[in-house]
Amino acid sequence: MNRMVYYDDNVLGSLTLWPVLIGLGVLPSFIYLIASINIPETPYYLLRHGRREEALDVLTELRKNEDESVAKQEVEEIENEIGDSGKVYGIVKILKNKQYRNQLIAVFALYANLMLCGVNNILFYSDLIFKEAGISADNVTFATIGVFALQFVMALIGAKFVDRFGGLKVTIAGSIGFIVSLTLFTVSQAMVYKQNSAVSSPLRTTADEQLLTNGSAFASVTHSTFTAETTSLIASAQDGANPWSFVSVLAIGIFMVAWSGGTHISTFALLGELTIEPTRATCFSYGNAVMWTTSWIVSFVPPYLQEALGPYSMVIWLGFTVFFLVYMVICIPDTKGRTTKQIQAKFGGKTDSSASLGIVLTEVESLNV
């Protein structure tokens, strides 16, 4: 919907109608408010407050396709996580302990990977790429909306993938999709740049100016920093679409499929499985700070990267993606089909996965006394 806010006067993106679009956000919030009445409390919350039977009922309902013993076993594991005290560990205690510290690092890496793949770079500047591919200025926003409609479809499919293969495998698959997409995008942009390098930079047309600045102070400021080379690439589409530009469009489609059906939906499922009750709240709080900080960075720096690197501006996000992929493969345990104690044994550097979680936590706790 933000594409309409920034660019399209014919929908709700004009200076007079954008408040209406913003107000429409009330509708999904209201629907969720009504629907949430039927959402039960989480088993963790119920067990922390001594409501074991209710927790068992909730898990039985969620696992209705499995034997009741599965729900009972899960209740016992959660009780072991919570322990007798039900304490929430602070950042200092987490940093002093290897097992907890590795959980925190994993949370930071997953949150950062969610943004440093360059997703906001794609979201904010996709209209320019579509226009370069030969789509008219009047239809470019609708083309973008069509591509991003894949997000909803792929989220539904991705949820099935997470259930079947586990969060880690889906996240890794998403990162591989990013690498393919960003590589294709960089190669295609380099080829377009090479083919148009001899063309001098013309003045922007009225349609170009509307595409870059209409209805958004942010767009007018950031896009004004684009170099003459970028303007040349956009203007070249007026004389006929460059075949390499369509590769850029394909790359964006691959990227959005990998992000929406892979990393975006699997990351949050994986985060809950990698942390335990005493550390989860603290890890998530600091992890969210990392996510929103990196989100701002990825939103703010693209014009400067474009000015400095030209067609290779996406290489930095490609580098981050490769780095986080290597980290996930080496350092993050697969959670599919594993109990909490087995997952935490990996973080604690233990090889005896048969040790109970209570023993592991007790041993770790004794090191901090």
MOVENVEN-V792836 format. One record per run of one state. SS is the DSSP state (~ for helix, > for strand, _ for the rest). FROM is the first residue (numbers start at 1). TO is the last residue. If there is no record, write none. Layout:
# MOVENVEN-V792836
ss=SS from=FROM to=TO
ss=SS from=FROM to=TO
This chain:
# MOVENVEN-V792836
ss=_ from=1 to=1
ss=~ from=2 to=7
ss=_ from=8 to=17
ss=~ from=18 to=23
ss=_ from=24 to=24
ss=~ from=25 to=38
ss=_ from=39 to=42
ss=~ from=43 to=48
ss=_ from=49 to=51
ss=~ from=52 to=62
ss=_ from=63 to=67
ss=~ from=68 to=82
ss=_ from=83 to=90
ss=~ from=91 to=96
ss=_ from=97 to=97
ss=~ from=98 to=116
ss=_ from=117 to=118
ss=~ from=119 to=132
ss=_ from=133 to=139
ss=~ from=140 to=148
ss=_ from=149 to=149
ss=~ from=150 to=165
ss=_ from=166 to=166
ss=~ from=167 to=195
ss=_ from=196 to=205
ss=~ from=206 to=213
ss=_ from=214 to=216
ss=~ from=217 to=223
ss=_ from=224 to=227
ss=~ from=228 to=239
ss=_ from=240 to=242
ss=~ from=243 to=274
ss=_ from=275 to=276
ss=~ from=277 to=300
ss=_ from=301 to=301
ss=~ from=302 to=312
ss=_ from=313 to=314
ss=~ from=315 to=331
ss=_ from=332 to=339
ss=~ from=340 to=347
ss=_ from=348 to=356
ss=~ from=357 to=368
ss=_ from=369 to=369
